Amino acid sequence: MELFFGGKIITGASSAEGALVVDNGRIIKVSTEENAAETLAAEYPEAVKTDLKGLCIMAGGIDAHVHFREPGATGKADMETESRAALLGGITSVMDMPNTKPATTSIQAVKDKIALAQGRMWTNYAFHIGATNDNADEIAESAGMSMPGLGAIKVFLGSSTGNMLVDNQEALDRIFSIKTRPVLIHSEDENIIKKNLLEAKEKYGDNVPFEEHPNIRSRKACIMSSIRALEKAMDCGTHLHLLHVTTAEEVHMIRAAKIQKAKITGETSLNYMTFCDEDYAVLKGKVKCNPAVKTAADRQLLRDAFHDGIIDTIGSDHAPHLLSEKDAPYLNCPSGVPSVQQSLSGVITVALDEKTPLEKVASAMSERAADIFGIKDRGYLKEGYIADMVVFDPEKEFTVGKPAYKCGWTPYEGRTFKGWIKDVYLAGRKVVADGVLVEEKPSGQPLLLEPLRDA
């Protein structure tokens, strides 16, 4: 039993000095009343006392959008290396995307990934299942399953990854009719992108500059695809989660959908709140990702939408590639940014820069993900919840160093952040102490997603 006191307890609802007690892996008491530490110390005299003076404690980060590259590309990343990096960054639960090799487009493929994860994941985990034109019935059946480790439904709508482009109307109707799990949308229009790429090749030949990336994977490609997704979701009553939002127009659409009480939520990433199209000239392939980083005005609106709660969650979209691949010319350079270890501190830095309350960090990095995905007993500092927690110093500045990723790099290296991650707790055990991993072996558990209510 451990009593934490003296620091600020950060939740989506409040930021206040208080105390909490953890026993047998769960939070059994939380108080922000006056003299909470003394009261709980008297109530639980056997508890080991941990003084958090000058620090903040919040629920561990939940990153519902990572690409850990296993199976199929373990030379770049794997479940063990990337989950360890995530844990060092204060992320205690991750949900992995289905575009692996082979793609995770069946329940058996999800089970295979769960088997690969057992005993190797430093964080808790789940795996999204990818929709295709041919697996809508299996997807619909899986949506009602209560299987630890089974995530949500990922749809590539208008942009192809492997065989996961869904453009068959009957299949889309079947998938969008699902009410028990969120439907996650990668929203870019493939036809627009192909046209833009062809024009860029005609103009530049094989030497397309990286500055053309936001013109090729354009705002129009994002907007047109998102319009179709939002219209269909609102017609069908789908729990739609629009991933990696990059444009001001998409923010406005999400805001309008929320006014209409539609079950529409949005995600962006630290990448889009940090970088803009001006960075391509220097960082080149290191900031090439899909959708593309857009303008400084879009970046500011995303920061404002995070401040206002229009953006519900922050997913890192952690997508490692070897540095040798990212140093290739534009046409041969793969898209993706490794960022899960930097995500929480980076978002804290954005919040402090924008004078956004830290409550918004707790909401976007933990609580809203737990709500949207129906994650059982995690994501909140509440009595009865599993004690996945992160302790950070909001004022301590640090320079981002070499990350723990297998690929060994991140575009954030050398930047100055605040929100140094000091300690991380997984089910009440301290697994990171003073920024150093102290756990001897991985102990992450599969996440259980409960069916969503149709409300």
C-alpha positions as CSV (number, residue, x, y, z in Angstrom):
1,M,0.0,0.0,0.0
2,E,1.3,3.4,-1.0
3,L,0.1,6.9,-0.1
4,F,1.0,9.7,-2.7
5,F,0.7,13.2,-1.4
6,G,2.0,16.7,-1.8
7,G,1.7,17.0,-5.5
8,K,-1.1,18.1,-7.9
9,I,-3.6,15.5,-8.9
10,I,-4.4,16.2,-12.6
11,T,-7.7,14.9,-14.0
12,G,-9.8,16.1,-16.9
13,A,-12.1,17.8,-14.4
14,S,-9.6,19.5,-12.0
15,S,-6.0,20.2,-11.0
16,A,-5.6,20.4,-7.3
17,E,-3.2,19.4,-4.6
18,G,-4.3,16.2,-2.9
19,A,-3.5,12.6,-2.0
20,L,-4.3,9.2,-3.2
21,V,-3.8,5.6,-1.9
22,V,-2.9,2.6,-4.0
23,D,-3.3,-0.9,-2.8
24,N,-3.0,-4.2,-4.7
25,G,-2.6,-2.5,-8.0
26,R,-5.7,-0.3,-7.7
27,I,-6.5,3.2,-6.5
28,I,-8.6,2.9,-3.4
29,K,-8.8,6.5,-2.2
30,V,-8.5,9.9,-3.9
31,S,-8.9,13.2,-2.1
32,T,-8.3,16.8,-2.8
33,E,-9.9,18.0,0.4
34,E,-8.0,20.3,2.7
35,N,-5.5,18.2,4.8
36,A,-6.0,15.2,2.5
37,A,-2.5,13.9,3.2
38,E,-3.0,13.9,7.0
39,T,-6.5,12.5,6.8
40,L,-5.4,9.6,4.5
41,A,-2.2,8.9,6.5
42,A,-4.4,8.5,9.6
43,E,-6.9,6.3,7.7
44,Y,-4.1,4.1,6.2
45,P,-1.2,4.2,8.8
46,E,0.4,1.1,7.1
47,A,0.9,2.9,3.8
48,V,4.3,3.7,2.5
49,K,4.4,7.5,1.9
50,T,5.6,9.1,-1.3
51,D,6.0,12.9,-1.4
52,L,5.3,14.4,-4.8
53,K,6.0,18.0,-3.8
54,G,6.4,20.2,-6.9
55,L,5.2,17.4,-9.2
56,C,2.0,16.4,-10.9
57,I,0.4,13.0,-11.1
58,M,-2.1,11.9,-13.7
59,A,-3.4,8.7,-15.2
60,G,-0.9,7.0,-17.5
61,G,-1.1,8.0,-21.2
62,I,-3.3,5.9,-23.5
63,D,-2.0,6.0,-27.1
64,A,-4.6,4.5,-29.4
65,H,-2.6,5.0,-32.6
66,V,0.7,3.3,-32.9
67,H,2.5,1.3,-35.5
68,F,4.9,-1.1,-33.8
69,R,5.7,-2.9,-37.1
70,E,5.3,-6.4,-35.8
71,P,4.8,-8.7,-37.7
72,G,6.5,-8.0,-40.9
73,A,9.0,-5.1,-40.4
74,T,10.8,-5.9,-37.2
75,G,14.1,-4.6,-38.6
76,K,12.5,-1.1,-38.0
77,A,10.7,-1.7,-34.7
78,D,9.0,-4.4,-32.7
79,M,6.6,-4.8,-29.8
80,E,9.3,-5.0,-27.1
81,T,11.4,-2.1,-28.2
82,E,8.6,0.4,-29.0
83,S,6.5,-0.4,-25.9
84,R,9.6,0.1,-23.7
85,A,10.1,3.6,-25.3
86,A,6.4,4.3,-24.8
87,L,6.6,3.5,-21.1
88,L,9.7,5.8,-20.7
89,G,7.5,8.5,-22.1
90,G,4.7,8.0,-19.7
91,I,2.4,6.0,-22.0
92,T,1.1,3.0,-20.1
93,S,-1.4,1.6,-22.8
94,V,-1.1,1.4,-26.5
95,M,-3.4,0.3,-29.4
96,D,-1.6,-0.9,-32.5
97,M,-2.8,-0.4,-36.0
98,P,-3.6,-3.2,-38.4
99,N,-1.3,-2.3,-41.4
100,T,1.3,-4.9,-40.6
101,K,2.6,-7.7,-42.8
102,P,0.3,-9.7,-43.0
103,A,-2.4,-7.1,-42.3
104,T,-4.5,-7.6,-39.2
105,T,-7.8,-8.1,-41.0
106,S,-9.2,-11.2,-39.2
107,I,-9.9,-12.3,-35.6
108,Q,-7.2,-14.9,-36.0
109,A,-4.7,-12.3,-37.0
110,V,-5.6,-10.3,-33.9
111,K,-5.1,-13.4,-31.8
112,D,-1.8,-14.0,-33.4
113,K,-0.7,-10.5,-32.4
114,I,-1.9,-11.0,-28.9
115,A,0.2,-14.1,-28.7
116,L,3.2,-12.2,-30.0
117,A,2.7,-9.6,-27.3
118,Q,2.4,-11.8,-24.3
119,G,5.4,-11.4,-22.0
120,R,7.0,-8.8,-24.4
121,M,5.0,-5.7,-24.1
122,W,6.1,-3.1,-21.4
123,T,2.8,-1.3,-21.8
124,N,-0.8,-2.6,-21.8
125,Y,-2.0,-3.3,-25.3
126,A,-4.8,-3.9,-27.8
127,F,-4.8,-4.4,-31.5
128,H,-7.2,-2.8,-34.0
129,I,-8.7,-4.9,-36.7
130,G,-8.6,-3.6,-40.3
131,A,-11.6,-3.5,-42.5
132,T,-11.5,-4.6,-46.2
133,N,-14.1,-4.9,-48.9
134,D,-14.3,-8.7,-48.1
135,N,-14.4,-9.0,-44.3
136,A,-17.4,-6.8,-43.3
137,D,-19.3,-9.7,-41.8
138,E,-16.4,-10.9,-39.7
139,I,-15.8,-7.3,-38.6
140,A,-19.4,-7.0,-37.5
141,E,-19.3,-10.3,-35.6
142,S,-16.0,-9.3,-33.9
143,A,-17.5,-6.0,-32.7
144,G,-19.7,-7.7,-30.2
145,M,-16.9,-9.9,-28.8
146,S,-15.5,-9.4,-25.3
147,M,-11.9,-10.4,-26.0
148,P,-9.0,-8.9,-24.1
149,G,-6.6,-7.4,-26.6
150,L,-9.2,-6.7,-29.3
151,G,-9.2,-3.1,-30.3
152,A,-11.5,-1.0,-32.5
153,I,-12.2,-1.1,-36.3
154,K,-9.8,0.7,-38.6
155,V,-11.1,1.8,-42.0
156,F,-9.0,3.3,-44.8
157,L,-11.6,5.4,-46.6
158,G,-10.4,6.6,-49.9
159,S,-6.7,5.9,-49.4
160,S,-5.2,2.5,-49.8
161,T,-2.8,0.7,-47.5
162,G,-2.2,-2.9,-48.6
163,N,-5.7,-4.4,-49.3
164,M,-7.4,-2.2,-46.7
165,L,-9.0,0.3,-49.0
166,V,-12.8,0.0,-48.4
167,D,-14.7,1.4,-51.4
168,N,-17.5,-1.2,-51.7
169,Q,-20.8,0.5,-50.7
170,E,-22.4,-2.6,-49.2
171,A,-19.3,-3.3,-47.1
172,L,-19.2,0.3,-45.9
173,D,-22.9,0.2,-45.0
174,R,-22.2,-3.0,-43.0
175,I,-19.2,-1.5,-41.1
176,F,-20.8,1.9,-40.5
177,S,-23.9,0.1,-39.0
178,I,-21.8,-1.2,-36.1
179,K,-22.6,0.5,-32.8
180,T,-20.6,-1.5,-30.3
181,R,-17.1,-0.4,-31.2
182,P,-15.7,2.9,-32.6
183,V,-14.9,3.0,-36.3
184,L,-11.5,4.7,-36.9
185,I,-11.0,6.5,-40.2
186,H,-7.9,7.3,-42.1
187,S,-9.4,10.0,-44.3
188,E,-7.6,10.9,-47.5
189,D,-8.9,10.7,-51.1
190,E,-6.7,8.4,-53.1
191,N,-7.8,9.8,-56.5
192,I,-6.9,13.3,-55.5
193,I,-3.5,12.2,-54.2
194,K,-2.7,10.2,-57.4
195,K,-3.6,13.2,-59.6
196,N,-1.4,15.5,-57.5
197,L,1.5,13.1,-57.5
198,L,1.3,12.7,-61.3
199,E,1.4,16.5,-61.7
200,A,4.4,16.7,-59.3
201,K,6.3,14.1,-61.3
202,E,5.5,15.9,-64.6
203,K,6.9,19.1,-63.1
204,Y,9.9,17.8,-61.2
205,G,10.7,14.3,-62.6
206,D,12.3,12.1,-60.1
207,N,13.4,15.0,-57.9
208,V,10.2,15.9,-56.3
209,P,11.0,18.2,-53.3
210,F,9.7,17.4,-49.9
211,E,8.0,20.8,-49.8
212,E,5.5,19.3,-52.3
213,H,4.2,16.7,-49.8
214,P,1.4,18.9,-48.5
215,N,0.4,19.7,-52.0
216,I,0.4,16.0,-53.1
217,R,-1.4,14.7,-50.0
218,S,-3.4,17.9,-50.0
219,R,-5.9,19.5,-47.7
220,K,-8.5,18.9,-50.4
221,A,-7.7,15.1,-50.2
222,C,-8.3,15.2,-46.5
223,I,-11.4,17.4,-46.5
224,M,-13.3,15.6,-49.3
225,S,-12.8,12.2,-47.7
226,S,-13.7,13.5,-44.2
227,I,-16.9,15.0,-45.5
228,R,-18.0,11.6,-46.9
229,A,-17.0,9.8,-43.7
230,L,-18.8,12.3,-41.5
231,E,-22.0,12.3,-43.6
232,K,-22.2,8.5,-43.6
233,A,-21.5,8.3,-39.9
234,M,-24.1,10.8,-39.0
235,D,-26.7,9.0,-41.2
236,C,-25.9,5.6,-39.6
237,G,-25.3,6.8,-36.0
238,T,-21.7,5.4,-36.1
239,H,-19.3,6.0,-33.3
240,L,-16.8,7.6,-35.7
241,H,-13.3,8.6,-34.6
242,L,-11.5,10.8,-37.2
243,L,-7.8,10.1,-37.0
244,H,-4.8,12.4,-37.3
245,V,-6.8,15.5,-38.2
246,T,-4.5,18.1,-39.9
247,T,-6.7,20.9,-41.4
248,A,-8.7,23.8,-40.0
249,E,-11.7,22.7,-42.1
250,E,-11.8,19.2,-40.5
251,V,-11.7,20.8,-37.1
252,H,-14.7,23.0,-38.0
253,M,-16.6,19.9,-39.3
254,I,-16.0,18.0,-36.0
255,R,-17.1,21.1,-34.0
256,A,-20.3,21.2,-36.1
257,A,-20.9,17.5,-35.7
258,K,-20.6,17.8,-31.9
259,I,-23.2,20.7,-31.9
260,Q,-25.5,18.3,-33.7
261,K,-24.9,15.7,-30.9
262,A,-23.4,13.2,-33.4
263,K,-21.2,10.5,-32.1
264,I,-18.2,12.0,-33.8
265,T,-14.8,12.4,-32.1
266,G,-11.4,13.6,-33.4
267,E,-7.7,12.8,-32.9
268,T,-4.6,14.7,-33.8
269,S,-1.0,14.1,-33.0
270,L,1.9,16.0,-31.5
271,N,3.4,16.1,-35.0
272,Y,0.6,18.3,-36.3
273,M,0.7,20.6,-33.3
274,T,4.5,21.0,-33.6
275,F,5.6,21.0,-37.2
276,C,4.3,22.9,-40.3
277,D,5.0,23.0,-44.0
278,E,8.0,25.4,-43.3
279,D,9.8,22.5,-41.7
280,Y,10.1,20.4,-44.8
281,A,12.9,22.5,-46.2
282,V,15.2,21.5,-43.3
283,L,13.8,18.2,-41.9
284,K,12.8,16.8,-45.3
285,G,11.9,13.1,-45.0
286,K,12.0,13.2,-41.2
287,V,8.6,15.0,-41.1
288,K,7.1,13.2,-44.1
289,C,4.0,11.5,-42.8
290,N,0.4,10.8,-43.9
291,P,-1.7,12.9,-43.8
292,A,0.9,15.6,-44.5
293,V,1.9,18.3,-42.0
294,K,0.0,21.4,-43.2
295,T,0.4,25.2,-42.6
296,A,1.3,27.2,-39.5
297,A,-2.3,28.4,-39.4
298,D,-3.6,24.8,-39.4
299,R,-1.1,24.0,-36.6
300,Q,-2.4,26.9,-34.5
301,L,-6.0,25.9,-35.0
302,L,-5.2,22.4,-33.9
303,R,-3.7,23.8,-30.8
304,D,-6.8,25.9,-30.2
305,A,-9.0,22.9,-30.8
306,F,-7.0,20.9,-28.2
307,H,-7.5,23.8,-25.8
308,D,-11.2,23.9,-26.5
309,G,-11.8,20.2,-26.3
310,I,-12.9,19.9,-30.0
311,I,-10.0,17.5,-30.5
312,D,-10.7,14.6,-28.1
313,T,-7.6,12.5,-28.2
314,I,-3.9,12.8,-29.0
315,G,-2.5,9.7,-30.7
316,S,1.2,9.7,-31.6
317,D,0.8,7.9,-34.9
318,H,4.2,6.4,-34.0
319,A,5.5,5.0,-37.3
320,P,9.2,4.1,-37.3
321,H,11.4,3.8,-40.4
322,L,15.1,3.4,-40.6
323,L,17.0,6.7,-40.9
324,S,18.6,5.4,-44.1
325,E,15.1,5.1,-45.6
326,K,14.0,8.6,-44.4
327,D,17.2,10.1,-46.0
328,A,16.1,8.8,-49.4
329,P,14.7,11.1,-52.1
330,Y,11.0,12.0,-51.8
331,L,9.6,9.4,-54.1
332,N,11.5,6.6,-52.3
333,C,11.1,8.0,-48.8
334,P,8.4,6.2,-46.7
335,S,6.0,8.2,-44.6
336,G,5.9,8.0,-40.8
337,V,7.3,9.7,-37.7
338,P,8.6,7.9,-34.6
339,S,7.2,9.9,-31.7
340,V,5.5,7.8,-28.9
341,Q,8.2,8.5,-26.4
342,Q,8.0,12.2,-26.9
343,S,4.2,12.5,-27.2
344,L,3.2,13.2,-23.6
345,S,5.9,15.6,-22.7
346,G,5.4,17.3,-26.1
347,V,1.7,17.8,-25.4
348,I,2.4,19.1,-21.9
349,T,4.8,21.6,-23.6
350,V,2.2,22.7,-26.1
351,A,-0.3,23.1,-23.2
352,L,2.1,25.3,-21.2
353,D,3.0,27.3,-24.3
354,E,-0.7,28.0,-25.1
355,K,-1.7,28.5,-21.5
356,T,-4.0,25.5,-21.9
357,P,-4.9,23.9,-18.5
358,L,-3.2,20.6,-17.7
359,E,-6.7,19.2,-17.2
360,K,-6.9,19.1,-21.0
361,V,-3.7,17.0,-21.2
362,A,-5.3,14.5,-18.8
363,S,-8.4,14.4,-20.9
364,A,-6.8,14.1,-24.3
365,M,-4.0,11.8,-23.3
366,S,-5.9,9.4,-21.0
367,E,-9.6,9.9,-20.1
368,R,-11.2,10.5,-23.5
369,A,-9.4,7.6,-25.0
370,A,-10.7,5.4,-22.2
371,D,-14.2,6.7,-22.8
372,I,-14.2,6.5,-26.6
373,F,-12.8,3.0,-26.8
374,G,-14.6,1.7,-23.7
375,I,-11.4,0.7,-22.0
376,K,-12.3,-1.1,-18.7
377,D,-10.9,0.3,-15.4
378,R,-8.1,2.4,-16.9
379,G,-7.5,6.0,-17.9
380,Y,-8.7,7.8,-14.8
381,L,-7.4,8.6,-11.3
382,K,-10.6,7.2,-9.7
383,E,-11.2,4.9,-6.8
384,G,-11.4,1.3,-8.0
385,Y,-9.4,2.0,-11.2
386,I,-6.1,0.2,-12.0
387,A,-3.2,2.4,-10.9
388,D,-1.6,3.1,-14.2
389,M,-0.1,6.5,-13.4
390,V,2.6,9.0,-14.5
391,V,4.4,11.5,-12.3
392,F,5.9,14.5,-14.2
393,D,7.6,17.8,-13.4
394,P,5.7,20.5,-15.3
395,E,8.4,23.1,-15.0
396,K,11.5,21.1,-15.7
397,E,12.9,21.8,-19.1
398,F,15.0,19.2,-20.9
399,T,16.5,18.6,-24.3
400,V,15.1,15.6,-26.2
401,G,17.9,13.1,-26.5
402,K,18.4,9.9,-28.5
403,P,15.2,7.9,-28.2
404,A,14.8,4.3,-27.2
405,Y,13.3,3.2,-30.5
406,K,14.9,0.5,-32.5
407,C,15.2,2.9,-35.4
408,G,17.2,5.2,-33.1
409,W,16.0,8.6,-34.2
410,T,13.1,11.1,-33.9
411,P,12.6,14.6,-35.5
412,Y,12.1,15.9,-31.9
413,E,15.7,15.2,-31.0
414,G,17.4,18.4,-29.8
415,R,14.2,20.2,-29.1
416,T,13.5,21.7,-25.6
417,F,10.4,20.3,-23.9
418,K,8.8,20.8,-20.5
419,G,7.0,18.1,-18.6
420,W,9.8,15.8,-17.8
421,I,8.5,12.3,-17.1
422,K,9.9,11.3,-13.7
423,D,8.1,8.1,-12.6
424,V,5.7,5.7,-14.2
425,Y,3.5,3.2,-12.5
426,L,1.9,0.1,-14.1
427,A,-0.9,-1.4,-11.9
428,G,0.7,0.3,-8.9
429,R,4.3,-0.9,-9.5
430,K,6.9,1.7,-10.2
431,V,8.4,0.7,-13.5
432,V,10.2,3.9,-14.4
433,A,12.0,5.9,-11.6
434,D,13.7,9.2,-12.3
435,G,13.3,8.7,-16.0
436,V,15.0,5.2,-16.0
437,L,13.4,1.9,-16.6
438,V,13.6,-0.2,-13.3
439,E,11.3,-3.1,-14.2
440,E,13.2,-6.3,-14.9
441,K,10.8,-7.7,-17.5
442,P,7.7,-6.6,-19.4
443,S,4.4,-6.9,-17.6
444,G,1.9,-5.2,-19.8
445,Q,-1.6,-6.7,-20.0
446,P,-4.2,-6.9,-22.8
447,L,-6.8,-4.1,-22.6
448,L,-10.4,-5.0,-22.4
449,L,-12.7,-2.8,-24.5
450,E,-16.3,-3.0,-23.3
451,P,-19.1,-2.6,-25.8
452,L,-20.1,1.0,-26.4
453,R,-23.6,2.2,-25.5
454,D,-25.7,3.3,-28.4
455,A,-26.4,6.8,-27.0
